[in-house]
Amino acid sequence: MEERFFAAIIKCFFISFGVLAGGALFGSLSAYITGDPPISELLITAKKLRIWAIVAAIGGTFDAISTFEKGILDASSVELIKQITLIIAAMGGVKAAIILISWITRGEIT
């Protein structure tokens, strides 16, 4: 496999991690400013941002659909496997951020 592909996997992981952790952090900051409980807002915002972190990490839905189309219709299984691997890396970044937020807040995110 190419070295650039491994770099893309790492970028995908950390982009999804950053989107979820940063979004939840700023969501809880806005709750603090408005007088709402920031810890519960941190957990709620993290739960709401899961799918958006994955979409942001893979570069939007149209690129993923186009790659899936190439993989299925043109019988290019390598491209299909690469795209699935990037999605799994993004899901890993989301899960790592969820675990970190849950560990910091001592709460459960289901």
C-alpha positions as CSV (number, residue, x, y, z in Angstrom):
1,M,0.0,0.0,0.0
2,E,1.1,3.5,-0.6
3,E,2.6,5.7,2.1
4,R,0.1,8.5,1.2
5,F,-2.8,6.1,2.0
6,F,-1.5,5.5,5.5
7,A,-1.1,9.3,5.9
8,A,-4.8,9.6,4.8
9,I,-5.8,7.1,7.4
10,I,-4.0,9.0,10.2
11,K,-5.5,12.3,9.0
12,C,-9.0,10.8,8.9
13,F,-8.6,9.5,12.4
14,F,-7.5,12.8,13.9
15,I,-9.9,15.0,11.9
16,S,-12.8,13.0,13.2
17,F,-11.3,13.1,16.7
18,G,-10.8,16.8,16.5
19,V,-14.2,17.6,15.1
20,L,-15.9,15.7,17.9
21,A,-13.7,16.8,20.8
22,G,-13.6,20.5,19.7
23,G,-17.2,20.7,18.8
24,A,-18.2,19.2,22.2
25,L,-15.8,21.5,24.0
26,F,-17.2,24.6,22.4
27,G,-20.7,23.4,22.8
28,S,-20.1,23.1,26.6
29,L,-18.5,26.5,26.6
30,S,-21.6,28.0,25.1
31,A,-23.7,26.2,27.8
32,Y,-21.4,27.7,30.5
33,I,-21.9,31.2,29.0
34,T,-25.7,30.9,28.9
35,G,-25.9,29.4,32.4
36,D,-26.7,25.8,31.5
37,P,-24.7,22.8,33.0
38,P,-21.6,22.5,30.8
39,I,-20.8,18.8,31.6
40,S,-24.1,17.5,30.6
41,E,-24.0,19.7,27.5
42,L,-20.5,18.3,26.7
43,L,-22.0,14.8,26.7
44,I,-25.1,15.7,24.7
45,T,-23.1,17.6,22.1
46,A,-20.6,14.7,21.7
47,K,-23.5,12.4,21.1
48,K,-25.0,14.7,18.5
49,L,-21.7,15.2,16.6
50,R,-20.8,11.6,16.0
51,I,-22.0,11.3,12.4
52,W,-20.8,14.8,11.4
53,A,-17.3,14.0,12.6
54,I,-17.2,11.0,10.4
55,V,-18.6,12.9,7.4
56,A,-16.1,15.7,7.9
57,A,-13.2,13.3,8.1
58,I,-14.0,11.4,4.9
59,G,-14.4,14.7,3.0
60,G,-18.1,14.8,2.5
61,T,-20.7,12.3,1.3
62,F,-20.4,12.8,-2.5
63,D,-16.8,11.7,-2.7
64,A,-17.5,8.6,-0.7
65,I,-20.5,7.7,-2.9
66,S,-18.4,8.4,-6.1
67,T,-15.7,6.1,-4.8
68,F,-18.2,3.4,-3.9
69,E,-19.7,3.7,-7.4
70,K,-16.2,3.3,-8.9
71,G,-15.5,0.3,-6.7
72,I,-18.8,-1.5,-7.5
73,L,-19.4,-0.6,-11.2
74,D,-15.8,-0.6,-12.4
75,A,-14.9,-3.7,-10.3
76,S,-12.2,-1.7,-8.6
77,S,-12.1,-3.5,-5.3
78,V,-9.0,-1.7,-4.2
79,E,-10.7,1.7,-4.2
80,L,-13.7,0.3,-2.3
81,I,-11.5,-1.2,0.4
82,K,-9.5,2.0,0.7
83,Q,-12.8,4.0,1.2
84,I,-14.1,1.5,3.8
85,T,-10.7,1.7,5.6
86,L,-11.0,5.5,5.7
87,I,-14.5,5.3,7.2
88,I,-13.3,2.8,9.8
89,A,-10.4,5.1,10.7
90,A,-12.9,8.0,11.1
91,M,-15.1,5.8,13.3
92,G,-12.1,5.0,15.4
93,G,-11.3,8.7,15.9
94,V,-14.9,9.3,17.0
95,K,-14.8,6.4,19.4
96,A,-11.5,7.6,20.9
97,A,-12.9,11.1,21.4
98,I,-16.1,9.6,23.0
99,I,-13.9,7.5,25.3
100,L,-11.8,10.6,26.3
101,I,-14.9,12.8,26.9
102,S,-16.5,10.0,28.9
103,W,-13.3,9.5,30.9
104,I,-13.0,13.2,31.6
105,T,-16.6,13.7,32.6
106,R,-17.1,10.3,34.3
107,G,-20.3,10.0,32.3
108,E,-21.9,7.5,30.0
109,I,-22.4,8.3,26.4
110,T,-24.7,5.8,24.8
